[in-house]
Amino acid sequence: MGAALILWGTGKIALGIIGEPEKAVITHIRREGGERTDIKSSRYTYSISYIFTLPNVKEINGLTKQIGDGIYQKVDSTSTVHIRYLPSFPYFNSMKKDVGMSAGSLILIVVGGVLIFLMAKPINVDKGYK
């Protein structure tokens, strides 16, 4: 679990540094579940699907989550979003606003490191036998 969190955090930073920018067309927006239990009312989780085309004309699908208010957004063929992807593995992509050096990425790396540290620490159990 710790290694996965570290990879996720460093992957988001790497996309911001070496990822190729591209414009993607939003294909679907879906509100998930009911109202969130945040302090602020009328907040919902949205699942946003998008598609972008590589220079070799291959189309790649992407998906992201976003928290927003209760206003439902309708999708048409002109709704776009800026993304970044790895040229060597374009299936690893994310919206431009979610990549790069951020507090969220650093928190993922730190929490992953703490989990690895806690699990790798030897446990000394004194069973009382002599």
C-alpha positions as CSV (number, residue, x, y, z in Angstrom):
1,M,0.0,0.0,0.0
2,G,2.8,2.4,0.9
3,A,4.6,1.7,-2.4
4,A,1.4,2.3,-4.4
5,L,0.9,5.7,-2.7
6,I,4.5,6.7,-3.4
7,L,4.2,5.7,-7.0
8,W,0.9,7.6,-7.4
9,G,2.4,10.8,-5.9
10,T,5.6,10.6,-7.9
11,G,3.6,9.8,-11.1
12,K,1.5,12.9,-10.7
13,I,4.6,15.0,-10.3
14,A,6.3,13.3,-13.3
15,L,3.3,14.0,-15.5
16,G,3.6,17.7,-14.7
17,I,7.3,17.6,-15.6
18,I,7.7,15.2,-18.5
19,G,4.1,14.7,-19.6
20,E,3.0,15.9,-23.1
21,P,0.1,18.5,-23.1
22,E,-3.0,17.7,-25.1
23,K,-6.5,18.9,-25.4
24,A,-9.2,16.3,-24.7
25,V,-12.9,16.3,-25.5
26,I,-15.2,15.6,-22.6
27,T,-17.5,12.7,-23.5
28,H,-19.5,12.1,-20.3
29,I,-20.1,13.7,-16.9
30,R,-21.9,11.6,-14.3
31,R,-22.9,12.6,-10.8
32,E,-22.1,9.7,-8.4
33,G,-24.2,9.0,-5.3
34,G,-25.9,11.6,-3.3
35,E,-24.8,14.7,-1.6
36,R,-21.4,14.6,0.1
37,T,-21.2,14.9,3.9
38,D,-18.8,17.9,3.8
39,I,-19.1,21.0,5.9
40,K,-20.3,22.8,2.8
41,S,-23.7,21.7,1.6
42,S,-24.8,20.8,-2.0
43,R,-21.5,19.2,-3.0
44,Y,-21.3,16.1,-5.2
45,T,-18.7,13.8,-6.7
46,Y,-18.6,13.8,-10.5
47,S,-17.0,11.2,-12.8
48,I,-15.7,12.9,-15.9
49,S,-14.8,10.8,-19.0
50,Y,-12.7,12.3,-21.8
51,I,-11.0,11.2,-25.0
52,F,-7.9,12.5,-26.7
53,T,-6.0,11.7,-30.0
54,L,-2.3,10.9,-30.2
55,P,-0.1,12.2,-33.0
56,N,-0.4,8.7,-34.6
57,V,-4.2,9.2,-34.7
58,K,-4.8,6.6,-31.9
59,E,-7.6,7.6,-29.5
60,I,-7.1,7.2,-25.8
61,N,-9.9,7.4,-23.1
62,G,-9.4,8.9,-19.7
63,L,-11.4,9.3,-16.5
64,T,-11.1,11.6,-13.5
65,K,-13.2,12.5,-10.5
66,Q,-14.1,16.0,-9.4
67,I,-16.0,17.5,-6.5
68,G,-18.5,20.2,-7.5
69,D,-21.7,21.9,-6.6
70,G,-25.2,20.7,-7.5
71,I,-25.4,22.4,-10.8
72,Y,-25.6,19.6,-13.5
73,Q,-23.2,20.2,-16.4
74,K,-24.4,19.0,-19.8
75,V,-21.8,17.8,-22.3
76,D,-21.7,18.7,-25.9
77,S,-19.0,17.9,-28.5
78,T,-17.2,21.2,-27.8
79,S,-16.5,20.7,-24.1
80,T,-12.7,20.3,-23.7
81,V,-10.2,20.0,-21.0
82,H,-6.4,20.2,-21.0
83,I,-4.6,17.0,-20.0
84,R,-1.0,15.7,-19.8
85,Y,0.1,12.1,-20.7
86,L,3.3,10.1,-20.9
87,P,4.4,9.7,-24.5
88,S,5.8,6.2,-23.8
89,F,2.5,5.1,-22.1
90,P,-0.4,7.4,-23.0
91,Y,-2.8,5.4,-20.8
92,F,-1.2,7.2,-17.9
93,N,-2.8,10.6,-18.2
94,S,-4.5,13.1,-16.0
95,M,-6.1,16.6,-16.2
96,K,-3.5,19.3,-16.2
97,K,-4.8,20.9,-13.0
98,D,-4.3,17.6,-11.1
99,V,-0.6,17.1,-12.0
100,G,2.7,18.7,-11.0
101,M,4.2,19.6,-7.7
102,S,1.3,20.0,-5.3
103,A,0.5,19.5,-1.6
104,G,-1.6,16.5,-2.5
105,S,1.2,14.7,-4.3
106,L,3.6,15.3,-1.5
107,I,1.1,14.1,1.1
108,L,0.7,10.8,-0.9
109,I,4.5,10.3,-1.0
110,V,4.9,11.1,2.8
111,V,2.0,8.8,3.8
112,G,3.4,6.0,1.6
113,G,6.8,6.4,3.2
114,V,5.4,6.4,6.7
115,L,3.4,3.2,5.9
116,I,6.5,1.5,4.6
117,F,8.5,2.6,7.6
118,L,5.9,1.4,10.1
119,M,5.6,-2.0,8.4
120,A,9.3,-2.6,8.0
121,K,10.1,-1.7,11.6
122,P,10.9,-5.0,13.5
123,I,8.5,-5.9,16.3
124,N,10.1,-7.1,19.5
125,V,7.7,-9.2,21.4
126,D,8.7,-10.3,24.8
127,K,6.7,-13.4,25.6
128,G,8.0,-13.6,29.2
129,Y,9.8,-16.9,28.6
130,K,13.2,-17.4,30.1
